Amino acid sequence: MTRGEKLRLIVSLSIPSILAQISATVMFFIDASMVGHLGAKASAAIGIVETTGWLMGGLASAANMGFSVQVAHAVGANDFKRAQRVLRQSLVCCALWSLMMTVIALAISVPLPYWLGGTEEIAHDATLYFAIFSLAGIFFQMEGLAGSMLKCSGNMKIPSMLNINMCVMDVVFNYLFIYIFDMGVAGAAIGTGLAMMITAALMLYFLLYRSEMLGILRGRKIPGHDSVPLSWDKFKPQADIVGNAFKIGAPMGLQHMLMGSAQVVSTLIVAPLGTVAIAAHSLAITVESLCYMPGFGIAEAATTLVGQSFGAGKRALTRQFAGMSVGLGMLVMTLMGLLMYVFALELMSLMTPVDEIIAVGAKCLRIEAFAEPMFAAAIVCNGVFVGAGDTLKPAIMSLLSMWGVRLTLAAVLAGTYGLPGVWTAMAIELSFRGLIFLARLFHGGWMRKLAS
């Protein structure tokens, strides 16, 4: 492949995923705007438990990637029989994992807002939102697993289209339950849960029935691979597959758990600043996601291309896809950061009519805009490392950066500068994390398994 062909391949895989990520961001943007127009208390109720929801989502994602990276490697090596074997076991393991997480989340839903520094005026709505969101955990897990499997097999279009459709459904359902049925914060959670349920069902249909590589319910052989039957086989977890999933997913799960815990600590730092600060923090994060979601879309393409090249044993191609993906991600997010800086006030005004929240949130966004290029480097490099199955050292690097730089600086700066001080700490930490991830990318330690 020429350099131009490689770049076109990265872009062609990235565009559907970027569109899906942006549509998801728009979904959260509209959701937050709907809730924001109910008042500062409603935004704060969701904002206080939002980071815990991210923690749950991160743990679900880690379990999914532990299996889907193995599928990418198997597809790259043309071992479709192993890919299907991994898929069958992943369905059982991830379903059990999500049920366990749901039980834990429901058990802590009542005291959670108080643990995070919330007051009585927002605790009831926060508990209700978190409990309903937790009940939809199995749908989130299965939607993520099926989408990740399809992407790692090279099919970016179907998961991206379904995720865009989920965003549309979420907006419709949320409008219905928040305004028509007048359910407020609870309606936002119900609408999102219904959208996830429908999307999970569709995603599993395309994976299990329609995928030529992974469709274990198709009942016929893969074209061009007649020796590989697509029959319903044993789903019992086996040591080699689950062991590899644990080696890949456990560091990611630990990273998400400790990073999520750091986000929770960040919420504890913000909570004493008041309801306006909590609401501004939550809404500004939603706006900022418009900048970094394209980076996650490119990272997904990098995971697929690096994973398949890695599985095929192509060292030079693996390195080239990695470097070009990171460069593209940094370029796109730099442009997005520039737009966020220029239109910060306008973007915040779409989220809430409260002038004080708009002013504080816009100031935070303009601080964060300077960190977007290095944030892109961290996001896409992590996608590269995941594709290679290298998750332990990047997880350690992320944790040291988050706990050693961001939280330390945030605790120091919050007392003097308020919420903008917290966001200054965030911008410094993201820039530092991007630099150390770039150093690892060019050092090449993540390719040692391929060399062996």
Secondary structure, DSSP 8 states (H G I E B T S, - for coil): --HHHHHHHHHHHHHHHHHHHHHHHHHHHHHHHHHHTT-HHHHHHHHHHHHHHHHHHHHHHHHHHHHHHHHHHHHHTT-HHHHHHHHHHHHHHHHHHHHHHHHHHHHHTTTHHHHTT--HHHHHHHHHHHHHHHHTHHHHHHHHHHHHHHHHTT--HHHHHHHHHHHHHHHHHHHIIIIIS--HHHHHHHHHHHHHHHHHHHHHHIIIII-TTT-TTS-S-BTTBTTS----------HHHHHHHHHHHHHHHHHHHHHHHHHHHHHHHHGGG-HHHHHHHHHHHHHHHHHHHHHHHHHHHHHHHHHHHHHTT-HHHHHHHHHHHHHHHHHHHHHHHHHHHHTHHHHHHHH-S-HHHHHHHHHHHHHHHTTHHHHHHHHHHHHHHHHTT--HHHHHHHHHHIIIIIHHHHHHHHHHH-HHHHHHHHHHHHHHHHHHHHHHHHHTGGGHHHH-
